[in-house]
Amino acid sequence: MKLVRLPSRGIKDVSVNSDDQVITAGKQLTLHDPPPIDSIDLPVKQVLVNKPVDLAKFAKLDVHKEQICYTAENEVFLLPSFGKEPQLLIKDQGTVRNICWSSDDVFIAITLTKGKILIFQVEERQVFTTLELKDEVRGAVFDDKNDFFCTLSDTLTVFSLPTFTVRQNLDSLLSKNLLAKSVVKMPSFSHDSKCISVPNASKSTNLALVSILYNSRKDWKTWCSFVGHKFLCDYTSFNPLIFTNTAADSDLKLKSTPQNNPYFYILATGGSDQTLAIWNTSLTEPVLVVRDIVKGEINNLTWSRSGSVLYVLSTDGELCIIQFVPDELGKKSEIKINVASHKKLKVKEQPQDKNSIPTPIKSPSTTPPDNQISKTDPTAKITTFDQPNGLVPSTIKHQIEKDENNDDEKKRRKLDSVEFMGSSVVINPSNCFSKVRLGTPKVRLHFTLESESDNLTLDVKNGQGNESSPTKITLYKKIPDNTYKEIFADFIPKRVMLSTGGYGPFWSVCTTDGTVIVYSYNGRRVLPPLVLGTPLSFLQSKNQYLMAVTSLGELHVWDLEKKTALFDPTSLYPILKPRFDKDVLIRSENLTLCSITSEGVPVVTLSNGNGYLFNISLRTWNLVSDSWWALGSQYWDSTNTGDKDRGVNNLLERNTNEELLRKGKGQTIAKFNKLLMMKEGYGGLETIVSLSHLENKLMCFKVLKEKDNYHKTFMIYVKRICELGIKNRLLEICEELYETDKKVLRELIETCSEYRKVQRILLKYNQILEDDENN
C-alpha cells in the first residue's frame, strides 16, 4: 500500500471515470491522468472550466462523450464533451448538495435543500420527475446495475428505476440523535447491488456504526454491522470489485452469513474525526485504520474503477491518495455481474451509397425445445404497472340508484361530474365498466430487448407520442469488435409500452393505445397494425406465435406465419374468480404468469397457485395445476426433484408449491386432509385424488403436445389402475388403444402383466393382437 497527501489545493469534489481519469472541482474544473504506479501523483492534463466549481461528477459509462455535470454558484451545468461550451441545466432552485449519475447515464439526480431531489433526464435536457422527501436529504446514490436509487435522510429510502417509485423504507435502522448534526451521510451500493452500506448515528459519540443491508430476494435486511470502534463514520464507499472468500465454510446452511458467504466486499468509511477505515464484510474488525489522514473532516471517498486507488477528500480541500497493490485487499472473484442495462449501444456508421445493398439476416437457426414457455421479457425487471384503471368510481352504480327517481337530465349531470384520473396510456371508455381490469405497464423512456441468439438487441426510445417527436425502434446486431450494427429502424408517432421477440422469426411492439406492430428480422412489416383498442398488459411470443392480453382481460393469439388468429378473442374472466359486492367488483386473484408455449397454447398462473391453459380445440380454459392435488395426490412432486424436464405442467406445479409456501397454507391444509381421511367414508380419498390428478395431467400433456411426458405419465397411470384392480377403466383404455395405437397397447400388456387382478383382461387383448398379427 502507498499513501500520499497532496498539498491543499482547495479541492471541493473529486470524481473518477471508467478510464480512471480524475476530475477535481475547486478554483477550477481540472482533468487529471490516473496516478502512475511507480510514484503517486495527480498530474494535470487539462483545465476544463476556468472558474470556481463546487461539485462535479463524471458520467459513469459515457466515456466517448466525456460528459460532466457540475455546479457553480448553485447553477447546474452539463459539459457535453471536453473542449465544448457548458450547457446550463437548472438555476434558481436553491443550494445544490449532491450530484450523482445513473449507471446508464440516462438520469442525473440533483439533491437540493428541504428534501427536494430533481431527477434530470440527460438526453431530453429536462426534469423527468421531482422527489419530495419530508426530511433533509444527506446522501443519494444510484446502484451500478441501474436497478435502484437510494436516499438517506431521517429514513433510508430505496426507489426502483426507471420509474422512481418507492420500493422500501427503512427508518428503524437509523438513530436520529446525531443524524441531524451531520450534513453528509453518504450510503453506498456494492457492485452487484446486493449490499447497501448505511452510515448511522449511535447514541455514543465514540462508536463507529455502519449497517450493511443485504438484498436476499425482495427486501433489504440487516446483514452485518461494524460497531464498537472509537471513530466516526459519515461517508461510505464500496470498492467496485467483489472478492472471493477463501475462508468460507462449505456448509450451505451458513452460506447466508457474512463470514461464510462465498464472496466478501471491501468498504471504505470516513468521518469528521479525520479517520479512514477499510472494512472486510467477512470480518468483524477493520483491516486498516488510518487516523488523522487529513486535517479537516472527511467528506468524500472515491474508488478508482479498477478498485486499486482510493481518493480521500477533506472539507479543507486536502486530497489523500491511497494505492493498493494487486491482491492486497483480497482475491478478485470471477463472478459475472449482469450489467446489460448499463450498455449504451455503439452504432457503427454505415455509409449508404447508391450501390450499397444491406444484407438480410436470417431468423435464429436454433429451434427452442418443444413446449418451452416463452421466457419473461428481459426488461420486465424494470417494468412497473399502473393500477387497473379506475375512471369510474366503484360507487357509480349506487350514485345512479340514489338518483333513479330524478329526471334524465339530472342523471346525465351526475355522470358528467365523475372525475377522470390521468394515466400514461390511452383510455378506452369500455374500460370503465368492464368486469376485468388489469394493470398496464408504465411507459419507459428507453428500454431494450435482447434475443437468445444471434446477438440481436431491439432498442426502443420513446418520444412524446406525436409527429414532432416520434418514437424510434431500432434493431442492432453485435459484431465481433464489440460494436453494434444497425439492422433496421422505424419511427412511429406513438409511445411504445411493451416489446417481444428473440424467440422466433419476428419482433413485435405495442403502443399505448393498444396497437400491435409486427416486424420480420429484417424490419419488414409482416402485418398491418393490429388495432385492439385497449392498452396491453402482456405481450409474449414463442416461435411463430404472438400473444397479447389487453387491460380488459381479452386474450388474442396469432400464428404469424399463416397470418391467422388461432381462435376468437377470449377473456380471462372465468379464471380470475372475481368477487363482487352488490354488483360492484371488489377484487380478484392476481396474475403471476401469462405466457405462451412453442405450440401456441396460452398459459396463465394465479396468486392462489392455480395454473391454467387455454384449450384451443375446446375453446375454453383447462385447469392444469390445483392446490387440492398438491395436498392430496401421491404423484405431486412437492420437492421439485422428481421431474427434471422443462415441461409446462411441471412449471405450473412448481408455481403452485411456491404460492402455497408463500401463503403458509401448505401445512394447515395437509393436516386437515389427514384428519379428513380418518373420517368414515373418506378412506379412499388419497387414491381417488391421485388418479384424478394423473388423468388431468394426461389430458394437459395431450393439449400441450408433450409426447414424452404423456407416455411416461400414461404408463404410471395404467400401472396404478392395474395395481388397484380397476378393471372397467383398464377395459376402456385397452379398447381405445386397440383402435388407435396397438404398439402402446402391446407395451401396456407387457408392463402390467405382473398384476394378477387384471391378467384376464390383458390375456384377452394379447390374444386379439396375436390373432391380428397372424391374419
N, C-alpha and C positions, 0 to 999 in steps of 0.2 A: 504494500500500500504506500502511496506517495501523497503527501498533503502540502499544499502551498496556500498562503494567504496573500492575495493581491493587494497592493496599496489601495486605499479607499478612493474610488472614482465617482462617488455619488450615484452609484447604480441603484435604481428603484425596482427593477424587474429583470428576470433572466428567463430565456426560453430556448429550447433546442428543437431542431427539425430532424427529419428522418435521415439526413446525411450527417447528423451530429454537429452541424454548424450551429453557432450560438449567436443569439442577438441579445444585446443589453440595452435597457431603456434607462435614461438618466438625463444628462445635459444634452444628449442627442441619441438618436437611434442608430446603433452600430452593429454591423455584422462581423463575426469572428470566425476564423477557421477552428476546427477541433484542436484541442490541446495536443501537442506532439507527445509520442510515447516516451521518448528519452528524457525530456525536460518539460515539466508542466508550465504552460504559459497560455495566454489568451491573446494571440496576435490579432490586430485589427485588419480586417480585409476591406471593408467599405463602410463609409458613413452613409446611411440611408436617408435619414431626416436630420437636418442640421438645426434643430430647435429642441427645447426641453420636452421630454416624453415621460409620462407617468407609468403606464403599463403597456406591454407589448407581448403578443403571442403569435408564434408561427402557426400556419395551417399544418395539421398533423401529417397529411398524406400528399397534399398538393404541392409536391416539390417542384414540378415543372413550372407552375405559375408563381411559386415562391411567395404565396400570399401571407401578409402580416396584418393583424388587426392591432391598433394601438390607440391610446388615449393621450390627449394633451389638453390641459385646462378643461377637463370634463367633456370634451368633444371626442367622439369616437371616429377614427379614420380606418380605411382599408387601403393598404398598399398592395395593388394587384400584382406587381412584379418589381424586381429590383430596377431602379433607374427610372421608374414611371412616377407620375404625379399621384399623390394620395387622394382618395375619394372620401368625402365626408359622409358618414353613415347616419349618425344621430347627434343632436345637440340640444341644450336646454332641457335635459332630463334629470339633472341633479348629479351628485357625486358618483363616479364610477368606482366600484370597489374591487371588481374582479372581471376577468375576461377568460373564457375558455371555448375551444372549438370542439365540435363533434368529430368523431373519428373519420367520417366520410367527407368532412369539410363542407357539409351542407348547411349546418347551423353554427351560429356564434351565440353563446349565452353571455349577456352583459348584465352583471349584477349591480343594482343601484341601491340607494338607501330606502328605508321604510319597507323592506321586504319585497321590493319590486325587481323582477328579472325580465329583461327583454330578450326574446328568442328571435334572432335576426336570421332571415333566410338569405344566404350569401348570393346565390345566382340571381335571384329576383331583386336584390338590393332593397328589401323591405322587411318590416317586422312581421314574423309569422304568427307569433302569439305572445301574450304577456302573462307571466305568472305573478300572482299577488299572494304573498305569504303574510301571516299575521305578525311575525317577528322579524327582526333584522337578520338578514342572511349573511353569515360569516364565511361560508365556503360553498363552492359549487363546482362540480366536475362531471364530465362525460366519461363513460367507460370505453375501453379500447375496442370492444366488439360492436359498438354502436347500437346497443340494446337499451341502455339506461342513462338517466341523468339524475344526479343526486345533489340535494341541497342540505346544508347544515345550519340551522338556526337554533331556536329552543327545541326544535324537533328535527330528527333526521327523516327526510322525505325522499323516496325513490320514485321517479317518473319513468313511464315506458315511452320509448321512441317508436315512431316519429310523431306521435300524437300529443306527447307531454301530458298524458293522463296519469293521475296518482296511482301508483302500484302498491305502495306500502308506506305507512307512517310508523316510526319507531321513536316514541317520546319517552318510553320507560328506561331507555339506556342512559339518558342524559341527566346529569346533575346540574341544576340551574343556579347553584350557589355562586360559582365562579365564572360561569359561561359569559355572563353579561360584561365581565371586566376585560375580556379579550376581544379585540376587534376581529382577529382572524382565528378561525377553527377550520382547518382545511382537511376534509376527508380525501380518500384515495381509493381507486379501484385496482385490484390485481389485473394482470394482463388477460387472464381468462374470464374476468368479470365474476368470478365466484366469491371473491372476498371484497369487503369494504372495511377500511380502517377508519375508526371514529375517534378522533381526539376528544377526550372527555374532560370534565372538571370534577375533581374529587373534593370531599369536604376538607381534606387537609391540603395545605399549600405545598407540601414537600413529597407528594406521591405522584409518580407518573401513572397515568391511566389511559390505555388505548384498548378499545374493544375491537376485536376482529369479527365481523359478521360473515357467515358462510351461507351461500345460497344453495340449499340442498336440492329442492325441486321447484317449490312455489314461492317461498318467502325466505328472507334473510333471518337467521337466528344467530345468537352469540356463539361463537366457535372457541375463542380463547381471548384472554385479556393479559396485558402486560401491566402489572401493578407492583407496588411495594418498593419502588426505587426513588431515590431522593433527587429527582429532577423533573422538570415540567415538560409538557407536550402540548403544543398548539398546532403544529404543522406536521402532516404525514405525507409520505410519498412511497408507493410501492415500486420496487425495481421492476422494469419491464420484462425481465426474464423469469422463468419458472424453473426451479431446481429439483433434482431427484433426491429423495430422502433415502439414502442408503442404509440408515439405521432403523427404518420402519419394520415393525413386526409383521410377519406374514399372516397373522391371524386376521381373517376377514372381519371378525366381529369388532376389532379395534381399528379398522381402516378409517372410520369416520373421525377419529380423534386427531388433533394436530400432530401429536408425536408419532403416530403410525400411519399418517396419510402418505401415499406414495410420493407426493410432491410437497415441497415447502416453498414459502415465499419470503423474500427479503423486504423489510420495511425500514425506511429512514424516518426518524422523528426529531423534531426540534422545538424549542420553546423560548420563552422570554428570559430564561436564566442562562442563555448562551451555550446550552449543552446539546450536542448531537449524539443520538443513539442509533445504532443499527441492530435490528432485531431479526431473528430467525423464528418463523412461526412454529417450528417443531421443538423449540427450546423455550424455557421459562425465563432465562437470563439473557440480557443483551449480549451480542457478540462483540460489540465495540461501543465504548462511551468516550467521547472527547468533550471535556469541559472547557469553557471559555474559548471555544473555537473561533468566535468572532467577538467583537467588542459590544455590539448592540444586540437587540433581540432578534432571533431568527424568524424571518417572515417569508422565506421561500426555500423549498427543497426541490431540485430538479435533477432527474437522472438523464444521462445520455441514452439514446435509443439502443445502443449496444449494451447498456447495463453496466459499463465498466467505469464510468465517471459520474460523480455526484457533485452538483453545484449547490453551495450553501450561501445564502444571501442574508444580510442583516439589515436592520432598519436604518443604520447609519451609512449604508452604501458600500459596505465591505463585502467582498466576494471571496469565498474559500473554495478551492477545487481539490477534490479527493479522487485519486485514480487507483483502481484495484487491478491487480494482475489476474490473468485467467485462472479460473477455478478457486480463487481466494475466497469468494463468498459461497461456493458450492459448485457441484457438477451440474451444468446446464442440462435440462431434460430435453428429450426429443419429442415431447408431446406437441401435437399439431393443434393449433387454435383455429377454429372456423372463423375466418375473417372475410368471408366472401362479401359481406355487406360493406366492407371497407373500400373495396376496389372501385377506382374511378376508371371507366372504360377509356383506354387509349386507342383512339381511332387512327388507323393507318390510312394516310391520304391515298385516294385512288384517282389518279389523273384520268379523266374521261375525254377521250377524243372520238372523232367520227369512226375510227377504225377499231376502237376497243369494244370488245363484247364481253359482258360479265359471264362468268362460268357458273351454270346452275349447280347447286349442291343437291345431293341425294338425301332421301329420308334415312333415318337410322337403319343400318343394316341388321342390327341385332334385334330380335323379336323378344319382348318381355315374356316371362313364363306365363303359361295359361292361367287365367282366372286370378292373376295377381291384381290386387286392388290398386287403383290409381293412388299414388302417394300424395301426401298433403302438399299443397303449394309451398315451395321453399320460402316464399315471402310471408307465409301465414304467421310466422312467429312474430312479425311486427305489424300484423293486421289487427286492428281493433274494430269493434262493431258498434254502430248506433243501436239504441234500444228499438224494439218494434215500434213502428210509427204510431203516435197517439194523437192524430189530428183531431179526432172527435173524442171527448171525454167519455169514460165508461158510464157516466150518469146521463148521457144524452137521451137514452130511452126513457128514463124516469122524468127528465125535464119535459119531454114531449107529452108523456102521460099526464103530468101535472096540469098541463095547459090544454088537454084534449077538449074541454068544453068551450075554449075560446074560439074566436073566428080564425079562418085560414091565414089572414094577414098577420095576426099576432104570432101564429106558429112559425111563419116564414121569418119574422123578425127574430124570434128566439133562436132559430137555427143559424141565421146570418151572424149572430153575435158570438158564435163559438170562435175562440181564439186559436189560430193555426200556429203551430210551432215550426221553427226553422229546421232545416235538415240539409245534409250535404248531398242529398240525392233528389232527383225529380220525383214528385209525389203524384201517384195515381189516385184519383178520388175513391176508386173501389177499395183502396187500402183501408179507408176509414171504417167500413162496415164489414170487412172480411172477418171470418171466424178464425183465420190463421194469419198471424202477423209475425214474421221473423225479423231478426236484426239484420242490418245491412252494413257492409264494411265501410269504414270511413275512407274518404278519398285521400290518397297519399300523394305528396308532391312528386316523388320519384321512387320507383322500385324496379327490381329486376327479377327475371325468372330464368334459371339455368336448366339445360337439358341434361339427361343422364349420360348421353353420349355425344360425340361429335363436337364437344367444347363450344356449344352454342349458348348464347345469352340473349334473351329478349329484354330490352330496356324500354321502360315507359317513363316519359317525363310529361307530367300533366301541365297543361296551360291553364288559361282562365275559362275554358269551356266555350269559346266563341271564335269567330273567324279571325279576329285580330290577334289572338294569342292561342293558336291551336295546340293540341297535344301531339307529341312526337313519339311514334312507336318504331323502334329500330331493332333489327336482329343482327348480332355480331357473332363472328366466329373467331375463336382464339387460334392464332397461328404460332409456329414454333418459337418465334423471337419474343413471345410473351406480350405481343400487342394484339389488337383486335381489328379485324377486317369487317367492314360493313357489308352485310348481305342484301338487306333491303331496308327501306324506311317508308313510313307512311305518316301523313298528317291528317288528323280529324278534328273538327271544331267542337269536340265534346270531351269531357273528362272520363278517364278510364278507372274503373273500380277494381276489377279482377282480371287475371290472365291465367291461361293454362296452355300446356303443350310440353314438348320434350319427351313424351311417351308414345309418340306416333308420328305420322307424316304431316301434322297440322299444328298451327298455333292459333290461339283464339283469345280475344279480349272482349269485355263487356263494358258498356258505358253507364253513366249514372241514370240514364232514362230507360234502361233495360234493353238496349240494342246490342246484339252479339255479332261480332265481325270475325270471320274465319279466313286465315291465310294459309297458303301452302308454304313449304320450307323455303321457297324462293320468293315469297312475297306476293304471289298471285292470289287475288280474292277468289276463293273457290265457290262461294255462295253470296248472293246478295245479303245485305244486312238483315239479320233476323230480329224483327221488332216484337218484343214480348210485352212491352207496355208497362212493365213494373221493374224496379231495380232488383238486381240479383243478390241473393245471399250466398250462393255456391256456384262455382263454375269449375268442372272437373273433366278430364279426358283420359282415355286409355285406348291405345291402338287407334282405330278409325272412329271411335265412338266419343261423342261430346254430350255432356250432361249439364243442364242448367236448372237451378231451383230459384224461383222468384221469392220475393219477400212475402207474397201471399201464399206460399207453400205449394205453388204449382211446379210440377216436375216435367221436364222435357228431356228427351234423349234422341239424338240424331245419329244415323250412320252416314258419315261424311263422304265415304267412298261411293255409296249408292245414292247419296244426296236425298235421303228419305228419313222420315221420323219412324222410330221403331214402334211407337204406339201414340195414341192421342194423349194430350196433356192430362196428367193425373194429379191428385192432391195428396199432400202429406197428412191431411186432416184425420183420416181413420186411425193412424198410428200414434198421433201426438197426445191422445187421451185428454182433450181439453176439458176444463172444469168451468161450469157456469153458475152464476148466482142470479136468478130471475132473468135469464137470457142474456146476462152480461158476462163476457169472458173474463175469468179471474186469472187463471194461469194454466199451463200445460207442461208436459215433460220437455226438457231441453234436448236439442240435437247435439250429440257428441261426435258424430261422424256422418258425413254424407258424401259418398263416393260412388265409383262405377268400376266394374270389373272389365277384364280384357274381352269378355264376351258381350259387353253392353248391358249388364244386369245392374240396376241401381241397388245400392246397399246403404242402409241407414241404421245407426245405433242411437239410443236414447239414454237419458240420465238415470232411468230406472234399471238399466242393464240390459233391456231387451234389444235384440237385433233383428232387422227385417230386410227382406229383399223384395223387389217388385217382379212378380211372375208375369212375363210378357205374354205368355200363351193364355193365361187365365185372366189377365188384365186386373190383377188385384195384388195386395200386399200379402206376403207369407211371413209368418213368424219363424225365425231361424234359431234364435237363442233366447231362452227364457230362464229367469232365476228359479222357477219351480223345478226345472230339470237339473239345474246346477246343484240343488239341495236334495233332490230325490232320486237322481239317476246314478246307477252304478258305473255308467260309461261316460260320465262327465270328468274331464281331465282337470281337476281343480288345482293341481300342482303345476300345470303348464309344462310338464316334462314328458308326457306320453306321446305327443304328436309333434314332430319336428318340421312337418311340411308347412308351407306358407299358404294353405288353403284359406278361403274366405270364412268358411264355417268355424275353423279354429280361431281365427282372428276375432270373430264376434263372440265366441265363448270366452275367450280371454278378457274381452271387454266387460262381459257380464261379471266375471270374477272380480275385476278391479272395482266396478261400481258397488258390488256387494261389500267388499272390504272397505271401500272408502266411506260408505254409509254405516258400517258397523252392524249390518243386518245378518251377516252370514251365520254366526254362532247362534244367534237368537232363533232364527228360523230352523236351523238344523236341530236344535233341542226340541222345538215344537214338533217337528216331523217325527223324531224318535218317540215322543210321547204319543203322537197320533197313531203310529204303527203298533203301539202296545194296546190300543183300544180294540174291543171286539168288532170284527167286521173289516178291519184295516190291515190284516196280516199280510196280504199280498201287495200292499201299496208300492213298495220299493220296486218289485218286479214289474208291475204294470207301468209305472212311471219310466223305468229303464227301457222297456220295449217301445213305448210311445216316443221316447227320445230318439232311439235308433231309427225308428220308422220315419220320423221327421227329418233326421239327418240324411237319410237315403233320398227322400224327395227333394231336399235342397241341393244335394250333390248333383242330382239329375238336372235341375234347373240351371245350376252353375256350370254344368258340363265338366265336372271334376271326375273323370272316369276312374282314376286310380283310387281316389278316396272312396268313391262309390263302391267299387269292387271290394275293397278292404272292409268297409263297414257292413256290406251285404253279407259277407262270409261270417262276420261276427254275429250278425243278427240271426242267420239261419242256424248257426251252431247253438245259439241260446234257445230258440224255439224248439229245436230238436231235443236239447237237454231237458227242457220243461215238458216235453211231450205234447205240444200244442199242434195236434195233427191237422186241424182244419186250416190253419194258416199255412202250414207246410204244403198241404194239397193245393191251395190257391197259388202259391209260388211255383210249384212244380208244373202245374197246368200252364201258367203264364210263360215259364221258361221253355216249355216244350214247343210253344207256338213261336217264340221269339229268339231264343238263344240256347240251342241244345248243347253247345260247348260248356256253357256255365252250368247247365243242369247236370252234365256229367261230372263237373268239378264238385258240385254240391253233394252228389251221391257219394263220391269217393271221400269227401271230407267228413260227412256226417254219418257214415256207415257204422261207426262205433256206438251210436246211441240206440239201445235196444227198443225204446218206446216207439221209434218211428221206422224201424227196419223194414216192416211190411210195406210201407208206402215207398220207401226207397228201392226195395227189390222190384216192386211193380213197375216203377218208371225205368229202372235199369233194364228190365226185360223188354219194355217197349222200345227203348233206344237200340238194344241189340237186334230186335226184330226189324227195325227200320234200316239198320246197317246191313243186315243180311239181304233185305229186299232191294 
